[in-house]
Amino acid sequence: MRSYETLFIVRPGLDEEATKAVIEKFSDLLKEQGAKIDSVEEWGMRRLAYEINKLREGYYVVINFQAKPEAVAELERVFGISGDILRYIVVNRDEKAS
């Protein structure tokens, strides 16, 4: 298993409960794929550097986890089709990868 970090921006306008549900959805997806979640950091609502779909803010979340590459591929696939995610990035944190 490799170490990864993902940062994603949840669409603003969702109530607190819906935002928590979106974060939990992706955490559960990783667990289902056999990943081990190290930490989930909610950075909260922040102003975007530029407009995305006419939105100026987003709710930032960072998840550090260990998983196989197949789990990361599935995570990226679901990020791509989710209407609640504005942007996402997944980065390999392994020391050997740099």
C-alpha positions in Angstrom: 0.0 0.0 0.0 1.1 3.5 -0.8 0.6 6.8 1.1 -1.7 9.4 -0.6 -3.2 12.7 0.2 -6.3 14.0 -1.4 -7.7 17.5 -1.3 -11.2 18.2 -2.5 -13.5 21.2 -2.5 -17.2 20.6 -1.7 -19.8 22.8 -3.3 -20.9 25.6 -1.1 -24.6 26.0 -0.3 -24.9 22.6 1.3 -26.1 22.6 4.9 -23.7 21.2 7.5 -25.3 17.8 7.6 -25.1 17.4 3.8 -21.4 18.5 3.8 -20.6 15.9 6.5 -22.4 13.3 4.4 -20.3 14.0 1.4 -17.1 13.8 3.4 -18.3 10.5 5.0 -19.2 9.2 1.5 -15.6 9.5 0.3 -14.1 8.2 3.6 -16.4 5.2 3.4 -15.5 4.6 -0.3 -11.8 4.5 0.6 -12.5 2.0 3.4 -14.6 -0.2 1.1 -11.6 -0.3 -1.3 -9.4 -1.5 1.5 -7.7 1.8 2.3 -6.5 2.8 5.8 -7.4 6.4 6.6 -4.7 8.3 8.6 -6.5 11.6 9.0 -9.4 13.7 7.8 -8.9 17.5 8.1 -11.7 19.9 7.4 -10.3 23.2 6.5 -13.7 24.7 6.2 -15.2 27.4 3.9 -12.5 29.3 2.0 -12.5 31.7 -0.9 -11.4 30.2 -4.2 -8.4 31.6 -6.1 -10.7 31.9 -9.2 -14.4 31.4 -10.0 -15.5 27.8 -10.6 -19.0 27.4 -12.1 -19.7 31.0 -11.0 -18.9 30.1 -7.3 -16.4 32.1 -5.3 -16.1 29.8 -2.2 -15.8 26.1 -1.4 -15.5 23.8 1.6 -12.0 22.3 1.7 -11.2 18.8 3.0 -7.9 16.9 3.1 -7.7 13.2 3.6 -4.4 11.4 4.2 -4.7 7.6 3.6 -2.8 4.5 2.6 -4.2 2.5 -0.3 -3.5 0.5 -3.4 -3.5 2.3 -6.8 -6.9 0.6 -7.8 -8.6 2.3 -4.8 -7.2 5.7 -5.9 -8.5 5.1 -9.4 -12.0 4.4 -8.1 -11.8 7.5 -5.8 -11.0 9.7 -8.7 -13.7 8.2 -10.8 -16.3 8.9 -8.2 -15.0 12.4 -7.6 -15.4 13.0 -11.3 -19.1 12.1 -11.4 -20.1 13.7 -8.1 -22.0 16.9 -8.5 -21.0 18.1 -5.0 -17.2 18.2 -5.7 -15.9 21.4 -7.5 -12.2 20.3 -7.7 -10.0 17.5 -6.4 -6.4 16.3 -6.5 -4.8 13.1 -5.3 -1.1 13.1 -4.6 1.3 10.2 -3.9 3.1 11.0 -0.6 5.6 8.1 -0.8 9.2 9.2 -0.1 10.5 6.9 -2.9 8.2 8.5 -5.5 9.9 11.9 -5.4 
